[in-house]
Amino acid sequence: MNIRMILQKIVDWTNTKAEEKNIIVHFYGEDIFLPYKKATPLALAINELLSNCFDHAFPGRKSGKIHLQMSKIEEKGVFIVTDNGVGLGRIDLRDAYKEGHLGLWLVRTLVTGDLAGLFEIHERKGTEAVITIPLGEKNLWK
């Protein structure tokens, strides 16, 4: 499956919500093909990250920006969701569920479990969430 096409549909749907809140969503990236068993959890994880941006990144603000970038680097797929919102502060993703961040816990579980990848969050004038997954059968945890 071409994950770019799937993510484009998610972004298109997200943009219908974006107009209501004056949020601009940018999406760019190259074609990356994944088997169905990897495309589904990745699409769920990206959808959750975009939803988190809408629900938490822009409280009290009249506008905002969200970027979704995907690229293929060697044998890895890298998917980056950034916003220029208020940020999350420090979060230990291993304890995200206990800290009340159920969505981030879900993303981490999908990425590290179903996709054998890595999930990171960084504070950079907002929040940057990075999903890195192997495009072959390799496990990034090894």
C-alpha positions in Angstrom: 0.0 0.0 0.0 1.2 3.5 -0.7 1.2 5.1 2.7 1.5 8.6 1.3 -1.9 8.2 -0.4 -3.5 6.9 2.9 -2.0 9.8 4.9 -3.1 12.3 2.3 -6.7 11.1 2.9 -6.2 11.6 6.6 -4.8 15.1 6.1 -7.6 16.0 3.7 -10.1 15.0 6.4 -8.1 16.8 9.0 -8.1 20.0 6.9 -11.9 20.1 7.1 -11.5 20.5 10.9 -8.6 22.9 10.4 -10.7 25.5 8.6 -13.0 25.8 11.7 -10.0 26.6 13.9 -7.9 28.5 11.4 -5.2 25.9 11.5 -3.0 25.2 8.5 -2.0 21.6 7.8 0.9 21.0 5.5 1.8 17.5 4.2 4.7 16.6 2.0 6.7 13.4 1.3 7.5 10.8 -1.1 5.8 7.5 -2.0 6.5 4.8 0.6 5.0 1.4 0.1 4.1 -0.8 3.1 2.3 -4.0 3.6 -1.2 -3.7 5.0 -0.2 -5.0 8.4 2.2 -2.0 8.8 0.2 0.6 6.9 -2.8 0.3 9.3 -1.1 0.9 12.6 1.0 3.6 11.1 -2.1 5.4 9.8 -3.7 5.1 13.2 -0.6 6.5 14.9 -0.4 9.5 12.5 -4.1 10.2 12.9 -3.7 10.2 16.7 -0.8 12.6 16.5 -2.7 15.0 14.2 -5.8 14.8 16.5 -3.6 15.6 19.5 -2.3 18.7 17.7 -5.9 19.9 17.2 -7.1 19.1 20.7 -4.1 20.3 22.7 -1.6 22.4 20.8 -3.5 25.6 20.4 -5.5 26.5 23.5 -6.7 30.1 23.4 -5.1 30.8 20.0 -6.8 31.8 16.9 -4.5 30.0 14.5 -1.8 27.4 14.2 0.3 25.4 11.9 0.8 21.6 11.7 3.3 19.9 9.4 3.4 16.2 8.5 6.6 15.1 6.6 7.4 11.6 5.5 10.7 10.4 4.0 12.6 7.3 3.2 16.1 7.3 4.6 18.1 4.2 3.7 15.8 1.3 4.8 13.8 3.4 7.2 10.5 5.4 6.9 10.6 8.6 8.9 7.3 10.4 9.7 7.5 13.7 11.5 4.5 15.6 12.9 5.3 19.2 14.1 3.1 22.0 15.4 3.8 25.5 16.5 1.6 25.2 19.5 2.2 25.5 23.3 4.2 22.3 23.6 3.9 19.3 25.9 6.6 19.8 28.4 8.7 16.8 29.5 6.9 13.4 29.0 8.3 10.0 29.7 6.7 8.0 26.9 7.1 4.8 28.9 4.7 6.3 31.5 2.5 8.3 29.2 -0.6 6.3 30.2 0.0 6.9 33.9 0.5 10.6 33.2 -2.8 10.9 31.4 -1.5 10.9 27.9 -3.5 7.9 26.6 -3.1 8.9 22.9 0.7 9.1 23.2 0.8 5.8 25.0 -1.3 4.3 22.1 1.1 5.8 19.5 4.1 4.5 21.3 2.5 1.0 21.6 1.6 0.9 17.9 5.0 2.1 16.8 7.2 0.0 19.1 5.0 -3.1 19.1 3.3 -3.5 15.7 5.8 -1.6 13.6 9.1 -2.6 15.5 10.0 1.1 15.3 11.0 4.1 17.4 8.8 6.9 18.7 10.2 10.2 20.1 8.9 13.6 21.1 10.9 16.8 21.1 10.1 20.3 22.2 10.9 22.7 19.3 8.8 25.9 19.2 5.9 23.6 19.7 6.0 19.8 19.6 7.7 17.5 17.2 6.8 13.8 17.2 9.0 11.4 15.2 8.1 7.9 14.1 10.9 5.9 12.6 10.1 2.4 11.2 12.0 -0.2 9.4 10.9 -0.7 5.8 12.1 -4.3 5.7 11.8 -7.0 8.3 14.4 -5.4 10.6 13.6 -4.4 14.2 14.9 -1.0 15.1 15.1 -2.0 18.8 18.0 -4.4 18.2 
